[in-house]
Amino acid sequence: MSQYVDLAPSPASLMESLRDIGYSMETAIADIIDNSITANAKCIDIDFSFNEGSPWLAVSDDGIGMTAQDLQNAMRFGSQNPIEDRPADDLGRFGLGMKTASLSQCRRLTVISKKASKISCCQWDIDWILEQENPGWFLRILSTEDIHSIPILATLQDRYLDSRKTGTVVYWDKFDRFEKQSSKKQDETYFDSEVHSSREHLEMVFHRFLSPDPGGRHKIKIRMNGDELEAFNPFNPNHPATQELEEQQITIHDRKVYVQPYVLPHYSKLPREIYSRYAGEAGYLQNQGFYVYRNKRLIIKGTWFRLIKKEELNKLIRVKVDIPNTLDHLWKIDVKKSQAALPEVIKKELNKIIHKIEVKGKKVYRQRGKKLASKKQYPVWNRIARKQSIEYRINRDHPMIQMLFDELPAEHHQYIKKIISVFESSFPRDMYFHDIAGNPEQVQSPDLSERDIKNLLDIFIDTWSSNGMTMPEIRERIFTIEPFSSSPGLTEVLLEKGGYPQ
């Protein structure tokens, strides 16, 4: 007959191992906020302090709170089976989040919760467990006196729980994972920057809670040391130049996955600071792709799941994908809720959607140049598209080139044509592509001064007048020529000042 031996894992060893799952400060804080949102919180506060070298951080909410038994269950590692059914708005997954997220950053986790007018408090302390002769899964239960003996805990309880009917405070201390610097002042600066760097992450991950969709759930307020976070929607849907394409639906196991493509505005349509804000640190090239939301919480961003390559002409395309928590097993959502894998069952459907929106995205990226070219009868540069190549050549029919030919003897014409060919062949294609891919808004053409444009205007008027053209004919033609067609307002002013009003 088979025998069974109880091989419960060593608490301290398992806790230490779970600390290295891969949480960052921002993903750890986001995991705690998930619990607050699931608890129907309307207001969530993130407070932190370097505290003279003993840093702490707390996430407090006004959610439904927990009884003593509820709290003990929540502090249990693996408190819920991931394959069990969950409420539709539950942001949890493995029953590990609060513990692993917290202990990934610190060595002591304390949770105070209030429900039915009663306050309960529990604590995991890795160092205390290590000190025991017979270490076990010993969760410390703190009394009211214990809480009041810790000034920061007492202050947090007074601020966030005593005046509320329900709520929870998650408190981290004994931080040991932030990189030590050469002085205490630098340690403080580093710790503060680590927490503050989480702000942009949280503003994007929870933007649909900070600024809910019409008909969505109630708005949630998140504050960091009293400063309220602002929702950052990566699709910039309120800008008039953003294209919101037709929403698609994919059915998997009788569950709906919603796919909403967007094409962001061309950089010419936005102020530089707004364009940079939506580019993010990685830039538009890296941030194109799918943005997967699980119950409206952003899980993963900026990936095509290897369905297509990231390329320059697609960099304005971002696709919102909404999945329910009932499909977690297919998407392979990880403990940190920061990674997912594309299920094979919808790969074909997403492939079809991608190829439809690629055309739209590339059109927006190219459209500015096309519109300008269509308005000019005499551009300086011509774009020549062949079957296997695209070339840019100086327009030999431009009136300034023709004037040059008219002024020079015929034997010099071939020499001038060769010089133009050298300029064309020396176009810095590689440098231009590198600059336009990285910072397109910084790539500018040298501007002609007002004096330069006036001198050119005088030359054209004198030449064409001497050739018998009337002033109305000159005015009509002048606005079809670069550089006047790019500066019609200034050209009109200069014509009027020169005595050639419309």
C-alpha positions as CSV (number, residue, x, y, z in Angstrom):
1,M,0.0,0.0,0.0
2,S,1.3,3.5,-0.9
3,Q,2.5,5.7,1.9
4,Y,2.4,9.5,2.0
5,V,4.8,11.9,3.7
6,D,4.0,15.5,4.5
7,L,6.7,17.5,2.7
8,A,5.6,21.1,3.4
9,P,8.1,23.6,1.9
10,S,10.4,25.5,4.2
11,P,8.6,28.8,4.8
12,A,11.6,31.1,4.8
13,S,13.2,29.3,1.7
14,L,10.0,29.5,-0.3
15,M,9.4,33.1,0.6
16,E,13.0,34.0,-0.4
17,S,12.5,32.1,-3.7
18,L,9.2,33.8,-4.5
19,R,10.9,37.2,-4.0
20,D,12.7,36.6,-7.3
21,I,9.7,36.0,-9.6
22,G,10.6,39.3,-11.4
23,Y,8.5,42.1,-9.9
24,S,9.7,45.6,-10.3
25,M,8.6,48.4,-8.0
26,E,6.0,49.6,-10.4
27,T,4.5,46.1,-11.1
28,A,4.5,45.3,-7.4
29,I,2.5,48.5,-6.5
30,A,0.2,47.8,-9.4
31,D,-0.6,44.3,-8.0
32,I,-1.6,45.8,-4.7
33,I,-3.8,48.3,-6.4
34,D,-5.5,45.3,-8.2
35,N,-6.7,44.1,-4.9
36,S,-8.0,47.5,-3.9
37,I,-10.0,47.8,-7.2
38,T,-11.4,44.3,-6.7
39,A,-12.5,45.4,-3.2
40,N,-14.6,48.2,-4.9
41,A,-12.3,51.0,-3.6
42,K,-13.1,54.4,-4.9
43,C,-10.0,56.1,-3.4
44,I,-6.5,54.6,-3.2
45,D,-3.6,56.3,-1.6
46,I,0.1,55.4,-2.1
47,D,2.2,56.9,0.7
48,F,5.9,56.5,1.1
49,S,8.9,58.0,2.9
50,F,12.6,57.3,3.1
51,N,12.2,57.8,6.9
52,E,15.9,58.6,7.7
53,G,17.2,55.4,6.1
54,S,14.3,53.1,7.2
55,P,12.0,53.4,4.1
56,W,8.4,52.4,4.1
57,L,5.5,52.4,1.6
58,A,1.8,51.9,2.2
59,V,-1.2,51.4,-0.2
60,S,-4.5,52.3,1.5
61,D,-8.0,52.1,0.2
62,D,-11.7,52.6,1.1
63,G,-12.8,49.2,-0.2
64,I,-15.0,46.6,1.4
65,G,-12.3,45.6,4.0
66,M,-11.8,42.2,5.5
67,T,-12.8,40.4,8.7
68,A,-10.1,38.7,10.8
69,Q,-10.8,35.4,9.1
70,D,-10.9,37.0,5.6
71,L,-7.6,38.7,6.3
72,Q,-5.9,35.5,7.4
73,N,-7.1,33.7,4.3
74,A,-5.8,36.6,2.1
75,M,-2.4,36.3,3.8
76,R,-2.2,32.6,2.9
77,F,0.2,31.8,0.0
78,G,-1.9,30.4,-2.8
79,S,-5.1,31.5,-1.2
80,Q,-7.2,30.8,-4.4
81,N,-6.9,28.2,-7.1
82,P,-6.2,29.9,-10.4
83,I,-8.5,27.5,-12.3
84,E,-11.5,28.3,-10.1
85,D,-14.2,30.6,-11.4
86,R,-13.8,34.2,-10.3
87,P,-16.2,37.2,-10.4
88,A,-16.1,38.9,-13.8
89,D,-14.5,42.0,-12.3
90,D,-11.8,40.2,-10.2
91,L,-8.3,41.3,-11.1
92,G,-6.6,38.6,-9.1
93,R,-5.3,35.3,-10.5
94,F,-3.2,32.9,-8.4
95,G,-3.9,34.0,-4.8
96,L,-0.2,35.1,-4.6
97,G,-0.2,38.7,-5.7
98,M,-0.3,40.6,-2.5
99,K,2.3,38.5,-0.8
100,T,4.8,38.0,-3.6
101,A,4.5,41.6,-4.8
102,S,5.0,43.0,-1.4
103,L,7.9,40.7,-0.3
104,S,9.6,41.2,-3.7
105,Q,10.4,44.7,-2.4
106,C,10.7,44.3,1.4
107,R,11.1,41.7,4.1
108,R,8.1,42.6,6.2
109,L,4.5,42.9,5.1
110,T,1.8,44.2,7.4
111,V,-1.9,44.5,6.5
112,I,-4.5,46.3,8.5
113,S,-8.2,45.9,7.5
114,K,-11.5,47.2,8.8
115,K,-14.9,45.6,8.4
116,A,-18.1,45.6,10.5
117,S,-16.4,48.3,12.7
118,K,-13.6,45.9,13.7
119,I,-9.9,46.3,12.8
120,S,-7.7,43.3,12.1
121,C,-4.0,43.2,11.5
122,C,-1.6,40.4,10.3
123,Q,2.1,40.4,9.4
124,W,4.6,38.3,7.5
125,D,8.2,38.9,8.7
126,I,10.8,36.8,6.9
127,D,13.5,37.7,9.4
128,W,11.4,36.7,12.4
129,I,10.6,33.3,10.7
130,L,14.3,32.7,10.1
131,E,15.1,33.3,13.8
132,Q,12.8,30.5,15.0
133,E,14.3,27.2,16.0
134,N,11.3,25.3,14.4
135,P,10.3,27.7,11.6
136,G,6.8,27.2,10.3
137,W,4.1,29.2,8.5
138,F,3.6,31.4,11.4
139,L,1.6,34.5,10.6
140,R,1.8,37.2,13.3
141,I,-1.6,38.5,14.5
142,L,-1.2,42.1,15.7
143,S,-3.3,43.5,18.5
144,T,-4.5,47.1,18.8
145,E,-1.6,47.7,21.3
146,D,0.9,46.2,18.8
147,I,-0.4,48.6,16.1
148,H,-0.1,51.6,18.3
149,S,3.4,50.6,19.3
150,I,4.5,51.3,15.7
151,P,4.0,55.0,15.1
152,I,3.7,54.9,11.3
153,L,1.1,52.1,11.4
154,A,-0.8,54.0,14.1
155,T,-0.8,57.1,11.9
156,L,-2.0,55.2,8.8
157,Q,-4.8,53.6,10.8
158,D,-5.9,57.0,12.1
159,R,-5.7,58.6,8.7
160,Y,-7.4,55.9,6.5
161,L,-9.4,53.5,8.7
162,D,-10.7,55.2,11.9
163,S,-12.9,57.6,10.0
164,R,-14.1,55.0,7.5
165,K,-16.6,52.2,7.8
166,T,-14.4,49.8,5.8
167,G,-10.9,49.8,4.2
168,T,-7.5,48.2,4.1
169,V,-3.9,49.4,4.5
170,V,-1.0,47.3,3.0
171,Y,2.3,48.4,4.7
172,W,5.8,47.6,3.5
173,D,9.0,48.1,5.5
174,K,12.4,46.5,5.9
175,F,13.3,47.4,2.3
176,D,16.4,45.6,1.1
177,R,16.0,45.4,-2.7
178,F,16.9,49.0,-3.7
179,E,20.5,49.6,-4.8
180,K,22.6,51.2,-2.1
181,Q,24.3,54.4,-3.1
182,S,27.4,56.1,-1.7
183,S,25.6,58.2,0.9
184,K,22.3,58.3,2.8
185,K,21.2,61.4,0.8
186,Q,21.8,59.5,-2.4
187,D,19.9,56.5,-1.0
188,E,16.9,58.7,-0.4
189,T,17.1,60.2,-3.9
190,Y,17.3,56.8,-5.4
191,F,14.4,55.4,-3.3
192,D,12.2,58.4,-4.1
193,S,12.9,58.1,-7.8
194,E,12.1,54.4,-7.8
195,V,8.7,55.0,-6.4
196,H,8.0,58.1,-8.5
197,S,9.0,56.3,-11.6
198,S,6.0,54.1,-11.0
199,R,3.6,57.0,-11.6
200,E,3.6,56.9,-15.4
201,H,3.3,53.1,-15.3
202,L,0.2,53.3,-13.0
203,E,-1.3,56.1,-15.0
204,M,-1.3,53.9,-18.1
205,V,-2.1,50.5,-16.5
206,F,-5.1,51.8,-14.7
207,H,-6.2,54.6,-17.1
208,R,-9.6,53.0,-17.8
209,F,-10.3,53.2,-14.0
210,L,-8.9,56.7,-13.5
211,S,-11.0,57.9,-16.5
212,P,-13.7,55.2,-17.2
213,D,-15.2,54.5,-20.6
214,P,-18.8,55.8,-21.0
215,G,-21.0,53.3,-19.3
216,G,-18.1,51.8,-17.4
217,R,-17.6,51.3,-13.7
218,H,-17.2,54.1,-11.2
219,K,-14.2,56.4,-11.4
220,I,-11.3,55.5,-9.1
221,K,-9.0,58.1,-7.6
222,I,-5.4,57.2,-7.0
223,R,-3.0,59.5,-5.1
224,M,0.7,59.4,-4.6
225,N,1.7,61.2,-1.4
226,G,-1.4,63.2,-1.9
227,D,-0.8,64.1,-5.6
228,E,-3.6,62.7,-7.8
229,L,-2.6,60.5,-10.8
230,E,-3.9,61.4,-14.2
231,A,-5.1,58.8,-16.7
232,F,-2.9,58.3,-19.7
233,N,-4.7,56.7,-22.6
234,P,-2.1,55.3,-25.0
235,F,-4.5,55.6,-28.0
236,N,-5.1,59.4,-27.7
237,P,-8.7,58.8,-28.7
238,N,-9.9,62.4,-28.1
239,H,-7.6,64.0,-30.6
240,P,-9.5,64.8,-33.9
241,A,-6.7,63.3,-36.0
242,T,-6.7,59.9,-34.3
243,Q,-8.4,57.3,-36.4
244,E,-10.6,54.8,-34.4
245,L,-11.1,51.9,-36.8
246,E,-14.0,49.4,-36.7
247,E,-14.1,47.2,-33.7
248,Q,-13.8,43.5,-34.3
249,Q,-15.1,40.6,-32.1
250,I,-13.6,37.2,-31.7
251,T,-15.5,34.4,-29.9
252,I,-13.4,31.8,-27.9
253,H,-15.1,29.2,-25.8
254,D,-18.3,31.3,-25.9
255,R,-16.4,34.3,-24.6
256,K,-15.9,37.5,-26.5
257,V,-12.5,39.1,-27.2
258,Y,-12.9,42.7,-28.4
259,V,-10.3,44.2,-30.8
260,Q,-10.2,47.9,-31.3
261,P,-7.5,49.3,-33.7
262,Y,-6.3,53.0,-33.6
263,V,-4.1,55.0,-35.8
264,L,-2.4,57.8,-33.9
265,P,-1.9,61.3,-35.4
266,H,1.0,62.1,-37.6
267,Y,3.6,64.1,-35.7
268,S,2.7,67.2,-37.9
269,K,-0.7,67.2,-36.2
270,L,0.6,67.4,-32.6
271,P,2.6,69.9,-30.5
272,R,6.1,68.5,-29.9
273,E,5.6,67.8,-26.2
274,I,2.3,65.9,-26.8
275,Y,3.9,63.8,-29.6
276,S,6.8,63.0,-27.2
277,R,4.4,62.1,-24.4
278,Y,2.7,59.5,-26.6
279,A,6.0,58.2,-27.9
280,G,7.1,57.2,-24.4
281,E,10.7,56.5,-23.5
282,A,11.0,53.6,-26.1
283,G,9.5,55.7,-28.9
284,Y,6.7,55.0,-31.4
285,L,8.6,52.3,-33.2
286,Q,8.7,50.1,-30.1
287,N,5.3,51.0,-28.7
288,Q,3.3,50.0,-31.8
289,G,1.3,46.8,-31.6
290,F,-1.3,45.1,-29.4
291,Y,-2.3,46.5,-25.9
292,V,-3.9,43.6,-24.1
293,Y,-6.4,44.5,-21.3
294,R,-7.7,42.0,-18.8
295,N,-10.9,43.3,-17.2
296,K,-9.9,46.8,-18.4
297,R,-6.5,46.6,-16.7
298,L,-3.5,46.8,-19.0
299,I,-1.5,43.6,-19.0
300,I,1.0,43.9,-21.8
301,K,1.7,46.6,-24.3
302,G,3.5,47.2,-27.6
303,T,3.8,43.8,-29.1
304,W,2.7,42.2,-32.3
305,F,3.2,38.7,-30.8
306,R,5.6,38.0,-33.7
307,L,2.7,38.1,-36.2
308,I,4.4,40.9,-38.0
309,K,7.7,42.9,-37.5
310,K,7.8,46.3,-36.0
311,E,8.6,48.7,-38.7
312,E,8.7,52.4,-39.3
313,L,5.5,52.7,-41.4
314,N,3.4,50.9,-38.8
315,K,4.6,52.9,-35.8
316,L,1.4,54.9,-35.4
317,I,-0.8,51.7,-35.1
318,R,-1.9,50.6,-31.7
319,V,-4.6,47.9,-31.1
320,K,-6.6,47.5,-27.9
321,V,-7.5,43.9,-27.1
322,D,-10.0,43.3,-24.3
323,I,-10.1,39.8,-22.7
324,P,-12.1,38.5,-19.8
325,N,-10.5,36.8,-16.8
326,T,-12.2,33.6,-17.8
327,L,-9.7,33.2,-20.6
328,D,-6.6,33.5,-18.4
329,H,-5.5,29.9,-19.0
330,L,-5.4,30.5,-22.8
331,W,-3.5,33.7,-22.5
332,K,-1.1,32.3,-19.9
333,I,-1.3,35.4,-17.7
334,D,1.7,35.3,-15.3
335,V,1.7,36.0,-11.6
336,K,2.8,39.6,-12.0
337,K,0.1,40.2,-14.6
338,S,2.6,41.9,-16.8
339,Q,3.0,39.2,-19.5
340,A,0.7,37.1,-21.7
341,A,1.0,34.7,-24.7
342,L,-1.1,34.8,-27.8
343,P,-3.5,31.8,-27.9
344,E,-3.3,29.8,-31.1
345,V,-7.1,29.8,-31.4
346,I,-7.2,33.5,-32.2
347,K,-3.8,33.9,-34.0
348,K,-5.5,33.6,-37.4
349,E,-8.2,36.1,-36.6
350,L,-5.7,38.7,-35.4
351,N,-3.6,38.1,-38.5
352,K,-6.6,39.1,-40.6
353,I,-7.2,42.2,-38.5
354,I,-3.6,43.3,-38.7
355,H,-3.4,43.2,-42.4
356,K,-6.5,45.4,-42.7
357,I,-5.2,48.1,-40.4
358,E,-1.6,48.1,-41.8
359,V,-2.8,49.9,-44.9
360,K,-4.5,52.6,-42.7
361,G,-1.5,53.2,-40.5
362,K,1.0,53.5,-43.4
363,K,-1.4,55.9,-45.2
364,V,-1.4,58.2,-42.2
365,Y,2.3,58.1,-41.9
366,R,2.8,59.0,-45.5
367,Q,-0.1,61.3,-46.1
368,R,1.5,64.6,-45.1
369,G,4.0,64.4,-47.9
370,K,1.4,63.4,-50.4
371,K,-0.9,66.3,-49.6
372,L,1.9,68.8,-50.0
373,A,3.1,67.3,-53.2
374,S,-0.4,67.4,-54.7
375,K,-0.7,71.1,-54.2
376,K,2.6,72.0,-56.0
377,Q,3.0,72.1,-59.7
378,Y,6.7,72.8,-59.4
379,P,8.2,71.0,-56.3
380,V,12.0,71.2,-55.9
381,W,12.1,67.4,-55.4
382,N,10.3,64.7,-57.4
383,R,9.4,61.3,-55.9
384,I,9.8,58.6,-58.6
385,A,8.4,55.2,-57.7
386,R,9.6,52.2,-59.8
387,K,8.7,48.5,-59.4
388,Q,11.6,47.7,-57.1
389,S,12.7,51.2,-55.9
390,I,11.8,54.7,-54.9
391,E,14.1,57.6,-56.0
392,Y,14.1,61.3,-55.1
393,R,15.4,63.6,-57.9
394,I,15.7,67.3,-58.2
395,N,13.0,68.6,-60.5
396,R,14.8,69.8,-63.7
397,D,11.6,71.5,-64.8
398,H,11.6,73.8,-61.8
399,P,11.6,77.5,-63.0
400,M,14.7,78.3,-61.0
401,I,16.6,75.5,-62.8
402,Q,15.2,76.7,-66.1
403,M,16.3,80.2,-65.4
404,L,19.8,78.9,-64.7
405,F,19.9,77.2,-68.0
406,D,18.6,80.3,-69.8
407,E,21.3,82.4,-68.3
408,L,24.2,80.1,-69.1
409,P,25.6,79.2,-72.5
410,A,24.4,75.9,-74.0
411,E,27.7,74.2,-73.6
412,H,27.5,74.6,-69.8
413,H,24.1,72.9,-69.5
414,Q,25.5,69.4,-69.4
415,Y,27.9,70.4,-66.7
416,I,25.0,71.8,-64.5
417,K,23.1,68.5,-65.1
418,K,26.0,66.5,-63.8
419,I,26.3,68.7,-60.7
420,I,22.6,68.1,-60.0
421,S,23.1,64.4,-60.4
422,V,26.0,64.4,-57.9
423,F,23.7,66.2,-55.4
424,E,21.0,63.6,-55.9
425,S,23.4,60.6,-55.5
426,S,24.8,62.1,-52.4
427,F,21.5,62.3,-50.6
428,P,22.3,61.1,-47.0
429,R,19.7,58.3,-47.0
430,D,21.0,56.3,-44.1
431,M,21.4,59.3,-41.8
432,Y,18.0,60.7,-42.8
433,F,16.2,57.3,-42.1
434,H,17.9,57.0,-38.7
435,D,16.9,60.5,-37.7
436,I,13.3,60.3,-39.0
437,A,12.9,56.9,-37.3
438,G,14.1,58.1,-33.9
439,N,13.0,61.7,-33.6
440,P,11.0,62.7,-36.7
441,E,9.7,66.0,-35.1
442,Q,13.3,67.2,-34.8
443,V,14.1,66.7,-38.5
444,Q,13.6,70.2,-40.0
445,S,14.4,71.8,-43.3
446,P,16.6,74.9,-43.2
447,D,14.3,77.9,-43.4
448,L,14.7,80.6,-46.0
449,S,14.7,84.1,-44.5
450,E,12.1,86.7,-45.5
451,R,14.9,88.5,-47.3
452,D,15.8,85.4,-49.3
453,I,12.2,84.8,-50.4
454,K,11.9,88.5,-51.4
455,N,15.0,88.4,-53.5
456,L,13.8,85.2,-55.3
457,L,10.4,86.8,-55.8
458,D,12.0,89.9,-57.4
459,I,14.0,87.7,-59.7
460,F,11.0,85.8,-60.9
461,I,8.8,89.0,-61.4
462,D,11.6,90.8,-63.3
463,T,12.3,87.8,-65.6
464,W,8.7,86.9,-66.3
465,S,7.7,90.5,-66.9
466,S,10.5,91.0,-69.4
467,N,9.2,87.9,-71.2
468,G,5.8,89.5,-71.6
469,M,3.8,87.8,-68.8
470,T,1.1,89.9,-67.1
471,M,1.1,90.4,-63.4
472,P,-2.1,88.3,-62.9
473,E,-0.4,85.5,-64.8
474,I,2.7,85.9,-62.6
475,R,0.7,85.9,-59.4
476,E,-1.1,82.7,-60.5
477,R,2.1,80.9,-61.4
478,I,4.2,82.1,-58.4
479,F,2.0,80.2,-55.9
480,T,2.7,76.9,-57.7
481,I,6.4,77.1,-57.1
482,E,8.6,76.1,-54.2
483,P,9.5,78.0,-52.0
484,F,6.6,80.3,-52.4
485,S,3.9,77.5,-52.3
486,S,5.2,76.6,-48.8
487,S,4.9,80.1,-47.5
488,P,1.8,81.5,-49.2
489,G,1.1,84.0,-46.5
490,L,4.5,85.6,-46.5
491,T,4.5,85.6,-50.3
492,E,1.2,87.4,-50.4
493,V,2.5,90.1,-48.0
494,L,5.7,90.6,-50.0
495,L,3.7,90.9,-53.2
496,E,1.5,93.6,-51.6
497,K,4.6,95.4,-50.2
498,G,6.2,95.4,-53.6
499,G,3.1,97.0,-55.2
500,Y,1.5,93.9,-56.6
501,P,-1.8,93.5,-54.7
502,Q,-4.3,90.9,-55.6
